[in-house]
Amino acid sequence: LPVRLTILFDELYDDFIAMTSALKNLKLDKKTQNTIKFLSDELHAQLPDKEIMLKKLLVRISPDLLILTVQAQLARFPEKSLQLQKILQAIEKILSENQCVSLKQLAVNGNDLQKHLGIHGKNTGTTLNFLLNAVIEEKCQNSFDELINYAKNKCAY
């Protein structure tokens, strides 16, 4: 439903406020409204076709929303079908292989950084994000020992 409504609203409304009003009039739940608004914003966005860039996007956007975005673009732009299918396959590969795209999937956490490196406070979050980015960019493996050593050698805390 969100993909279909996104395509419909893309063709009917040039103005985000009118679309928002129409969504409210349809009495859709907030989650569906927010999904359609998100998809409308991303409908014309250029999606990356490189795996590393898709992983970085998955850090910011839930897998479900990213897949819906690709599906909406497939419905709206059939001429881009081949490119979008490749992107969808890359996303599915990342997810099926359980590749690290979130702090939850990182092999270390804030307590580990505190215990092994003495990192506290704001530096904890900064370091975790730095390590997540390093894993995504394939600068190091997502293993406890490698992440601790990488942080020791690359972070100046």
C-alpha positions as CSV (number, residue, x, y, z in Angstrom):
1,L,0.0,0.0,0.0
2,P,2.7,2.6,0.8
3,V,4.4,2.1,-2.5
4,R,1.2,2.4,-4.5
5,L,0.1,5.5,-2.6
6,T,3.6,7.0,-3.0
7,I,3.4,6.6,-6.8
8,L,-0.2,7.9,-6.9
9,F,0.7,11.0,-4.8
10,D,3.8,11.6,-6.9
11,E,1.7,12.0,-9.9
12,L,-1.1,14.0,-8.2
13,Y,0.6,16.4,-5.9
14,D,3.5,18.8,-6.5
15,D,3.2,20.1,-3.1
16,F,4.2,18.2,0.1
17,I,1.6,20.0,2.2
18,A,-1.3,19.0,0.0
19,M,0.0,15.4,0.0
20,T,0.2,15.4,3.8
21,S,-3.3,16.8,4.1
22,A,-4.6,14.0,1.7
23,L,-2.8,11.4,3.8
24,K,-4.6,12.7,6.9
25,N,-7.9,12.7,5.1
26,L,-7.4,9.0,4.2
27,K,-7.2,8.4,8.0
28,L,-4.1,6.3,7.6
29,D,-2.1,5.4,10.7
30,K,0.9,7.5,11.5
31,K,3.4,4.8,10.6
32,T,1.9,4.4,7.1
33,Q,1.8,8.2,6.7
34,N,5.4,8.6,7.7
35,T,6.5,5.8,5.4
36,I,4.7,7.4,2.4
37,K,6.2,10.8,3.2
38,F,9.7,9.2,3.4
39,L,9.2,7.3,0.1
40,S,7.9,10.5,-1.5
41,D,11.1,12.3,-0.4
42,E,13.3,9.5,-1.7
43,L,11.4,8.6,-4.9
44,H,13.6,10.7,-7.1
45,A,16.8,10.2,-5.2
46,Q,19.7,8.5,-6.9
47,L,20.4,5.3,-5.0
48,P,24.0,4.1,-4.8
49,D,24.9,1.0,-6.7
50,K,28.1,0.2,-4.8
51,E,27.9,-2.2,-1.9
52,I,29.8,0.0,0.5
53,M,27.6,3.0,-0.2
54,L,24.5,0.8,0.3
55,K,25.8,-0.3,3.7
56,K,26.3,3.3,4.7
57,L,22.8,4.0,3.6
58,L,21.6,1.1,5.7
59,V,23.2,2.7,8.7
60,R,20.8,5.6,8.4
61,I,17.7,3.9,6.9
62,S,16.0,0.7,8.0
63,P,16.3,-2.2,5.6
64,D,12.6,-2.3,5.2
65,L,12.4,1.4,4.2
66,L,15.3,1.0,1.8
67,I,13.7,-2.0,0.1
68,L,10.4,-0.1,-0.1
69,T,12.3,2.9,-1.7
70,V,13.7,0.6,-4.4
71,Q,10.3,-1.0,-5.0
72,A,8.7,2.5,-5.3
73,Q,11.4,3.5,-7.8
74,L,10.9,0.3,-9.7
75,A,7.2,1.1,-10.0
76,R,7.7,4.7,-10.9
77,F,10.6,4.3,-13.3
78,P,10.3,1.0,-15.1
79,E,13.1,2.2,-17.5
80,K,15.6,1.8,-14.6
81,S,14.4,-1.7,-13.9
82,L,17.8,-3.4,-14.5
83,Q,19.8,-1.0,-12.4
84,L,17.2,-1.1,-9.6
85,Q,17.0,-4.9,-9.6
86,K,20.8,-5.0,-9.1
87,I,20.6,-2.6,-6.2
88,L,17.8,-4.7,-4.7
89,Q,19.9,-7.8,-5.1
90,A,22.9,-6.1,-3.4
91,I,20.7,-5.1,-0.5
92,E,19.3,-8.6,-0.1
93,K,22.9,-10.0,-0.2
94,I,24.0,-7.6,2.5
95,L,21.1,-8.6,4.7
96,S,21.2,-12.3,4.0
97,E,24.9,-12.4,4.8
98,N,24.2,-10.5,8.0
99,Q,26.9,-8.0,7.1
100,C,27.5,-5.3,9.8
101,V,25.5,-2.2,9.1
102,S,24.5,-1.2,12.6
103,L,26.1,-0.6,16.0
104,K,24.1,-3.6,17.3
105,Q,25.9,-5.8,14.9
106,L,29.4,-4.5,15.8
107,A,31.5,-7.1,17.7
108,V,32.3,-4.5,20.4
109,N,30.1,-2.3,22.5
110,G,30.6,0.7,24.8
111,N,31.4,-1.4,27.8
112,D,34.2,-3.1,25.8
113,L,35.7,0.2,24.9
114,Q,35.5,1.4,28.5
115,K,37.0,-1.9,29.9
116,H,39.8,-2.4,27.3
117,L,40.6,1.1,26.2
118,G,39.4,3.4,29.0
119,I,37.1,5.3,26.6
120,H,34.2,7.1,28.3
121,G,31.3,9.5,27.6
122,K,30.9,11.1,24.2
123,N,34.1,9.4,23.0
124,T,32.3,6.0,23.3
125,G,29.7,6.8,20.7
126,T,32.2,8.5,18.5
127,T,34.6,5.5,18.6
128,L,31.7,3.0,18.0
129,N,30.6,5.0,14.9
130,F,34.3,5.2,13.8
131,L,34.6,1.4,14.1
132,L,31.3,0.8,12.3
133,N,32.5,2.9,9.4
134,A,35.8,1.1,9.3
135,V,34.0,-2.3,9.1
136,I,31.7,-1.0,6.4
137,E,34.6,0.4,4.4
138,E,36.4,-3.0,4.9
139,K,39.4,-1.4,6.7
140,C,39.0,-4.0,9.4
141,Q,37.0,-7.1,10.2
142,N,34.1,-7.1,12.6
143,S,35.8,-9.2,15.3
144,F,36.4,-8.2,18.9
145,D,40.2,-8.4,18.8
146,E,40.5,-6.6,15.5
147,L,38.2,-3.8,16.5
148,I,39.9,-3.2,19.8
149,N,43.3,-3.2,18.1
150,Y,42.1,-0.9,15.3
151,A,40.6,1.5,17.9
152,K,43.9,1.4,19.9
153,N,46.0,2.3,16.8
154,K,43.7,4.8,15.1
155,C,41.9,6.7,17.8
156,A,43.6,9.4,19.8
157,Y,41.6,9.2,23.1
